[in-house]
């Protein structure tokens, strides 16, 4: 018998206000990134002080949220945006894009690096190993929220996601249907957990290990782009395409794949370019003024 996804997506009820686990995962993501960034800062990975790093984190946070929302509405919800422009501001209805968030972070990092007279990719190389723990946290938030599920399967660990069923049933009815086997054949890959494992755990371990010693400029950013692009592309074969988009082409190419292919190419180009790039020396003291 397959598992029934029966998790309350709301973490805290404060009267009419409901605080969802998904929102809290963003706070956890920023907290982990800040803690890990301070560790890299004290290891001398970038010549800045703690105040400058705090500013960088703030700009990055704004870039993630704004870019993620803009990217989702342009990549996945353009028809809805065209019909109802105010839907852009209804963030409580959901809709964030990693690729849009990544572009938002890059823009924020460019702005911050320009102010501090640092090379853009020196900052990106510093930031890249901090991102996978955020991806881990947010993907777990997707899982708790029962969204972004996979395609139907009969693997032993498959799960039945109520939000993926043709119609909505009360929780007690779902449990009864599961017990009688009425939901067999509707179980799906928990692709949120696959992505949490690959984009979060595996990518963090590889990037943290790769960046333990000084690397040439572009190398860490290139490794990040390559790993994420490959992992996301692979999981997309098991993830259910967005219902309002479906397959882009060939009955297998999804929007997630289409957006990940440029990352794979960029990653390879950056890794190639790193062979002729300078290596940033370790900073014993972080005294660049904010």
JOHU-V676077 format. One record per residue. N is the residue number from 1. RES is the residue in one letter. SS is DSSP state (2 for helix, 1 for strand, 0 for the rest). Layout:
# JOHU-V676077
N|RES|SS / N|RES|SS
This chain:
# JOHU-V676077
1|X|0 / 2|X|0 / 3|X|1 / 4|X|1 / 5|X|1 / 6|X|0 / 7|X|0 / 8|X|0 / 9|X|0 / 10|X|1 / 11|X|1 / 12|X|1 / 13|X|1 / 14|X|1 / 15|X|0 / 16|X|0 / 17|X|1 / 18|X|1 / 19|X|1 / 20|X|1 / 21|X|2 / 22|X|2 / 23|X|2 / 24|X|2 / 25|X|2 / 26|X|2 / 27|X|2 / 28|X|2 / 29|X|2 / 30|X|2 / 31|X|2 / 32|X|2 / 33|X|2 / 34|X|2 / 35|X|2 / 36|X|2 / 37|X|2 / 38|X|2 / 39|X|2 / 40|X|2 / 41|X|2 / 42|X|2 / 43|X|0 / 44|X|0 / 45|X|0 / 46|X|0 / 47|X|0 / 48|X|0 / 49|X|0 / 50|X|2 / 51|X|2 / 52|X|2 / 53|X|2 / 54|X|2 / 55|X|2 / 56|X|2 / 57|X|2 / 58|X|2 / 59|X|2 / 60|X|2 / 61|X|2 / 62|X|2 / 63|X|2 / 64|X|2 / 65|X|2 / 66|X|2 / 67|X|2 / 68|X|2 / 69|X|2 / 70|X|2 / 71|X|2 / 72|X|2 / 73|X|2 / 74|X|2 / 75|X|2 / 76|X|0 / 77|X|0 / 78|X|2 / 79|X|2 / 80|X|2 / 81|X|2 / 82|X|2 / 83|X|2 / 84|X|0 / 85|X|2 / 86|X|2 / 87|X|2 / 88|X|2 / 89|X|2 / 90|X|0 / 91|X|2 / 92|X|2 / 93|X|2 / 94|X|0 / 95|X|0 / 96|X|0 / 97|X|0 / 98|X|2 / 99|X|2 / 100|X|2 / 101|X|2 / 102|X|2 / 103|X|2 / 104|X|2 / 105|X|2 / 106|X|2 / 107|X|2 / 108|X|2 / 109|X|2 / 110|X|2 / 111|X|2 / 112|X|2 / 113|X|2 / 114|X|2 / 115|X|2 / 116|X|0 / 117|X|0 / 118|X|0 / 119|X|0 / 120|X|2 / 121|X|2 / 122|X|2 / 123|X|2 / 124|X|2 / 125|X|2 / 126|X|2 / 127|X|2 / 128|X|2 / 129|X|2 / 130|X|2 / 131|X|2 / 132|X|2 / 133|X|2 / 134|X|2 / 135|X|2 / 136|X|2 / 137|X|2 / 138|X|2 / 139|X|2 / 140|X|2 / 141|X|2 / 142|X|2 / 143|X|2 / 144|X|2 / 145|X|0 / 146|X|0 / 147|X|0 / 148|X|0 / 149|X|0 / 150|X|1 / 151|X|0 / 152|X|1 / 153|X|0 / 154|X|0 / 155|X|0 / 156|X|0 / 157|X|0 / 158|X|0 / 159|X|1 / 160|X|1 / 161|X|1 / 162|X|2 / 163|X|2 / 164|X|2 / 165|X|0 / 166|X|0 / 167|X|0 / 168|X|0 / 169|X|0 / 170|X|0 / 171|X|2 / 172|X|2 / 173|X|2 / 174|X|2 / 175|X|2 / 176|X|2 / 177|X|2 / 178|X|2 / 179|X|2 / 180|X|0 / 181|X|0 / 182|X|0 / 183|X|0 / 184|X|0 / 185|X|0 / 186|X|0 / 187|X|0 / 188|X|1 / 189|X|0 / 190|X|0 / 191|X|2 / 192|X|2 / 193|X|2 / 194|X|2 / 195|X|2 / 196|X|2 / 197|X|2 / 198|X|2 / 199|X|2 / 200|X|2 / 201|X|2 / 202|X|2 / 203|X|2 / 204|X|2 / 205|X|2 / 206|X|2 / 207|X|2 / 208|X|2 / 209|X|2 / 210|X|2 / 211|X|0 / 212|X|0 / 213|X|0 / 214|X|0 / 215|X|0 / 216|X|1 / 217|X|0 / 218|X|0 / 219|X|2 / 220|X|2 / 221|X|2 / 222|X|2 / 223|X|2 / 224|X|2 / 225|X|2 / 226|X|2 / 227|X|2 / 228|X|2 / 229|X|2 / 230|X|2 / 231|X|2 / 232|X|2 / 233|X|2 / 234|X|2 / 235|X|2 / 236|X|0 / 237|X|0 / 238|X|0 / 239|X|1 / 240|X|0 / 241|X|0 / 242|X|0 / 243|X|0 / 244|X|0 / 245|X|0 / 246|X|0 / 247|X|0 / 248|X|0 / 249|X|1 / 250|X|0 / 251|X|0 / 252|X|0 / 253|X|1 / 254|X|0 / 255|X|2 / 256|X|2 / 257|X|2 / 258|X|2 / 259|X|2 / 260|X|2 / 261|X|2 / 262|X|2 / 263|X|2 / 264|X|2 / 265|X|2 / 266|X|2 / 267|X|2 / 268|X|2 / 269|X|2 / 270|X|2 / 271|X|2 / 272|X|2 / 273|X|2 / 274|X|2 / 275|X|0 / 276|X|0 / 277|X|0 / 278|X|0 / 279|X|1 / 280|X|0 / 281|X|0 / 282|X|0 / 283|X|0 / 284|X|0 / 285|X|0 / 286|X|0 / 287|X|0 / 288|X|0 / 289|X|0 / 290|X|0
